[in-house]
């Protein structure tokens, strides 16, 4: 009898965590390393949010909370959905988890049976197919194209849906590509989903507020009300409020699904951190002025990174609509050699040699299901981004 569960053979470690740790390890040896692999804002949590957490501690809000979250936070979430997404939910339709990943995991664990399929477009966040597999489902990957801005096309979605499809997972803006769906683009996808009433929709809206220019964010149930009763709309405070370490994600959907997720969570982690929940109340209900600051900084960084990477030999870098990532192609550099003679056979070779030679950490596109590309996070200072992009340009120029 094997000691470890068979389920572990179906999943892989997170490439983003692995690359970030490699960068930390190199830095610990004294190397000059710039990490563009981590997916979190470099801004501090807003002061009003931190003060709300301190006040909660002083009030003694340090006990166990209800499994689906304190009612004050679930009410704040319903107000957020009404105010920003024009979606009406009751607190009983809302659940709070320990981060967005936890919410997705609970939703899939509560609903997937062996053989159930989940449609995911590539490039995808590294955890999506692994969570599906861990929950006993089958990830069905639909490749997108850079020429179409890494966006799922309605005809490809239609072809991917089968009688076994349980969920379609949509992420806009996307990690890793930054691609986001306009109202018209989302409507074409929801038109397909309306025709398949057995299919549920799980949205990952974590980067909702990080869109640039005149782009307007939309979420599926907002675009197509007919999908309201079979959509789980997931979001959180991690990216928009620089609260990654506070670990608060949330979702709203049909009460039957929320009750099932509540049951799973009740036997798993129970309620999320009480102090972080009170901080999240303030984040959602309090001033939103910091969002303009975040967006302005990220938009400037995006322009810098896209420009500098497009000047690098062999790289093509599209301009994304949102998030804080770019997803350039390094296809012309596959097969080239480094000055030491190492052949770049894959995008993973590309990022590993980039880290070893120039001390720049990025994440290979094959870990997101689509290559040869690599993901660069521009959630760091302009000075570091200029230095890192100059190093990437030098690395590419020296490949032969």
Order of alpha helices (4+ residues) and beta strands (2+ residues): alpha-beta-alpha-alpha-beta-alpha-beta-alpha-beta-alpha-beta-alpha-beta-alpha-beta-beta-alpha-alpha-alpha-beta-alpha-beta-beta-beta-alpha
